[in-house]
């Protein structure tokens, strides 16, 4: 019997299923959800990797454009040509002047979206014109859930331009978005329903905040490489989980943030954590600096 156990132990070890790997349980699905590789964007900079969760259900045309240009290698080496401290970091212009664009057609705006029953919303605050909260990791303002019962198309909603939100740049015409985008370094409500938000940084906001400032910067940073996670081999993808905004732990996070901020509380103050499962080979992987899931 001992020999048989030894045989199976050796087999498990050869498959890399022993030790910590066996203990690598899937996180509690009530509180954690894994990012979809197809909807995850990696932006490499000298300050580190930026991981963005994209929302094709929010802005389908814009997410498709980001994926398309990424897969063409269009963004590799492109400068951050306009970076304002406390506001945003803009990139995506191959000319590096703010006047360039891809050869693809300009996009119609997707400033708002219809939130349906399949898109759970967690309220964190309220205003006279509607509740504020989260869909996934994206801060949004939306009409109340009660209206879903009478509107089968979904209720009108729009993203809030909080720190970390990824949004599409454009010229004065609302249908002039093309290839340029910006990553928020602070909250700016004046951009809501005026620019199309298509994602949010879930890891690497410190890298966004470290991008050299200027209009243009004297010595600008650049996107070294941009990739859709699904296009990388599985061993090069981070198994990143983010806290579910429709789970019990997130409600506790909202309340803690509210207590800390008191009268100054804003939806934009809520920082959604990203974590990875425990891994024996952690130090060998690029995501080794991301904390473990508790």
SULQUIBEL-V406601 format. One record per residue. D_CENTER is the distance of its C-alpha to the mean C-alpha in whole Angstrom. Layout:
d_center:D_CENTER
d_center:D_CENTER
This chain:
d_center:51
d_center:49
d_center:50
d_center:48
d_center:45
d_center:45
d_center:44
d_center:41
d_center:40
d_center:40
d_center:39
d_center:36
d_center:36
d_center:36
d_center:33
d_center:31
d_center:31
d_center:33
d_center:32
d_center:29
d_center:27
d_center:29
d_center:28
d_center:24
d_center:24
d_center:21
d_center:19
d_center:21
d_center:19
d_center:20
d_center:17
d_center:15
d_center:13
d_center:12
d_center:9
d_center:11
d_center:12
d_center:12
d_center:9
d_center:7
d_center:8
d_center:10
d_center:11
d_center:14
d_center:16
d_center:19
d_center:17
d_center:15
d_center:12
d_center:9
d_center:6
d_center:3
d_center:3
d_center:6
d_center:8
d_center:12
d_center:14
d_center:13
d_center:13
d_center:15
d_center:17
d_center:14
d_center:12
d_center:15
d_center:16
d_center:13
d_center:14
d_center:18
d_center:18
d_center:16
d_center:18
d_center:21
d_center:20
d_center:20
d_center:18
d_center:19
d_center:21
d_center:20
d_center:20
d_center:18
d_center:21
d_center:21
d_center:19
d_center:20
d_center:20
d_center:19
d_center:17
d_center:15
d_center:15
d_center:16
d_center:16
d_center:17
d_center:21
d_center:23
d_center:26
d_center:24
d_center:26
d_center:24
d_center:26
d_center:25
d_center:23
d_center:23
d_center:26
d_center:24
d_center:25
d_center:23
d_center:21
d_center:22
d_center:20
d_center:17
d_center:17
d_center:18
d_center:18
d_center:20
d_center:18
d_center:21
d_center:22
d_center:19
d_center:16
d_center:17
d_center:17
d_center:17
d_center:19
d_center:19
d_center:21
d_center:24
d_center:25
d_center:28
d_center:26
d_center:24
d_center:22
d_center:18
d_center:16
d_center:13
d_center:12
d_center:9
d_center:7
d_center:8
d_center:11
d_center:14
d_center:17
d_center:19
d_center:23
d_center:24
d_center:24
d_center:28
d_center:28
d_center:26
d_center:30
d_center:31
d_center:29
d_center:28
d_center:26
d_center:23
d_center:23
d_center:22
d_center:18
d_center:16
d_center:13
d_center:13
d_center:13
d_center:12
d_center:11
d_center:8
d_center:7
d_center:7
d_center:11
d_center:14
d_center:17
d_center:20
d_center:24
d_center:26
d_center:26
d_center:24
d_center:24
d_center:23
d_center:20
d_center:20
d_center:18
d_center:17
d_center:14
d_center:13
d_center:10
d_center:11
d_center:13
d_center:15
d_center:15
d_center:17
d_center:19
d_center:21
d_center:18
d_center:17
d_center:19
d_center:20
d_center:17
d_center:14
d_center:11
d_center:9
d_center:5
d_center:3
d_center:4
d_center:4
d_center:7
d_center:10
d_center:10
d_center:14
d_center:14
d_center:12
d_center:15
d_center:18
d_center:18
d_center:21
d_center:22
d_center:24
d_center:25
d_center:25
d_center:25
d_center:28
d_center:27
d_center:23
d_center:21
d_center:19
d_center:17
d_center:19
d_center:17
d_center:14
d_center:14
d_center:12
d_center:12
d_center:15
d_center:17
d_center:18
d_center:20
d_center:19
d_center:21
d_center:18
d_center:15
d_center:14
d_center:14
d_center:11
d_center:11
d_center:10
d_center:12
d_center:13
d_center:13
d_center:17
d_center:18
d_center:21
d_center:19
d_center:17
d_center:20
d_center:21
d_center:18
d_center:19
d_center:23
d_center:22
d_center:20
d_center:23
d_center:26
d_center:24
d_center:24
d_center:27
d_center:28
d_center:25
d_center:22
d_center:19
d_center:16
d_center:14
d_center:16
d_center:14
d_center:12
d_center:10
d_center:11
d_center:10
d_center:13
d_center:15
d_center:19
d_center:22
d_center:23
d_center:26
d_center:25
d_center:22
d_center:24
d_center:24
d_center:20
d_center:18
d_center:16
d_center:19
d_center:18
d_center:15
d_center:17
d_center:19
d_center:18
d_center:21
